[in-house]
Amino acid sequence: MIGITVTKGSEGIECVEIKGHAGYAKYGKDIVCSAVSAIAQTALMGLMEISAKKVDFVKDDETGYLKFCAPKAESETERIKQQAILETMVLGLKDIQKGYKAFVKVEVR
């Protein structure tokens, strides 16, 4: 199962942590893992593109681990863009969870 933890603070989503593999199909054929990975990695790339500060992340493909945090925004416009990316990511991940409850769990704290 893929466990996704989204941590929120006073200004919105701060960090995202994804652990594990779905186990829906064999490695390389797992559409659930692929979908979660595509959404999360696209959000990470979006943050990297629009953030003035470096976006730190940890990734381990073998274990299915990805963690990243939004850097402190340097302007309100940057913060709004960061949150739009992150909130859209959460919408996509929750939609995957709806269709594949036995394979994906999204928790927002």
C-alpha positions in Angstrom: 0.0 0.0 0.0 1.1 3.6 -0.7 0.8 5.8 2.4 0.6 9.5 1.7 0.9 12.1 4.5 0.2 15.7 3.7 1.2 18.1 6.5 -0.6 21.5 6.8 0.4 24.5 8.7 -1.0 28.0 9.2 -0.2 29.0 5.6 -1.3 25.8 3.9 0.4 22.6 2.8 4.0 22.4 4.1 5.2 18.9 3.4 4.3 15.7 1.5 5.6 12.3 2.4 4.9 9.2 0.2 5.9 5.7 1.3 5.6 2.3 -0.2 4.4 0.6 -3.3 0.8 -0.1 -4.3 1.2 -3.8 -5.0 -1.6 -3.5 -7.6 0.5 -5.2 -10.3 4.1 -6.3 -11.0 6.9 -3.8 -10.9 6.9 -1.8 -14.1 3.2 -2.6 -14.8 1.6 -1.0 -11.7 -0.7 1.8 -12.9 -1.5 2.9 -9.3 2.2 3.4 -8.5 2.7 5.2 -11.8 -0.3 7.5 -11.3 0.8 8.5 -7.7 4.4 9.0 -8.9 3.4 11.1 -11.9 1.2 13.4 -9.8 3.7 13.8 -6.9 6.7 14.3 -9.1 4.9 16.8 -11.3 4.0 18.8 -8.2 7.6 18.7 -7.0 8.8 19.9 -10.4 6.2 22.7 -10.3 7.4 23.8 -6.9 11.0 23.8 -8.1 10.0 25.9 -11.1 8.1 28.7 -9.2 9.9 28.8 -5.9 12.7 31.3 -5.4 14.4 29.1 -2.8 15.7 25.6 -3.3 13.1 22.8 -2.8 14.7 20.0 -0.7 13.5 16.5 -1.3 14.4 12.9 -0.5 13.6 10.1 -3.0 14.2 6.4 -3.0 12.7 4.6 -6.0 13.4 1.1 -4.6 11.4 1.6 -1.4 8.8 4.0 -3.0 9.8 6.9 -0.8 9.4 10.6 -1.6 9.4 13.5 0.8 9.4 17.2 -0.1 8.5 20.5 1.7 7.5 23.8 0.2 10.2 26.4 0.9 9.2 29.6 2.7 7.7 31.8 -0.1 9.3 35.1 -0.7 6.0 36.8 -1.7 2.3 36.2 -1.4 2.1 35.5 -5.1 4.7 32.8 -4.7 2.9 31.3 -1.7 -0.4 31.2 -3.7 1.3 29.5 -6.6 2.9 26.9 -4.3 -0.4 26.2 -2.6 -2.3 25.9 -5.9 0.2 23.3 -7.1 0.1 21.4 -3.8 -3.7 21.5 -3.4 -4.1 20.3 -7.0 -1.7 17.4 -6.2 -3.8 16.4 -3.2 -7.0 16.5 -5.3 -5.4 14.1 -7.8 -4.1 11.8 -5.1 -7.4 11.7 -3.3 -9.1 10.8 -6.6 -6.7 7.9 -7.1 -7.5 6.8 -3.5 -11.3 6.8 -4.4 -10.7 4.3 -7.1 -8.0 2.2 -5.4 -8.8 2.3 -1.7 -7.0 -1.0 -1.0 -3.8 0.4 -2.5 -3.6 4.1 -1.6 -4.2 6.0 1.6 -4.1 9.8 1.8 -3.9 11.4 5.2 -4.0 15.2 5.7 -2.8 16.5 9.0 
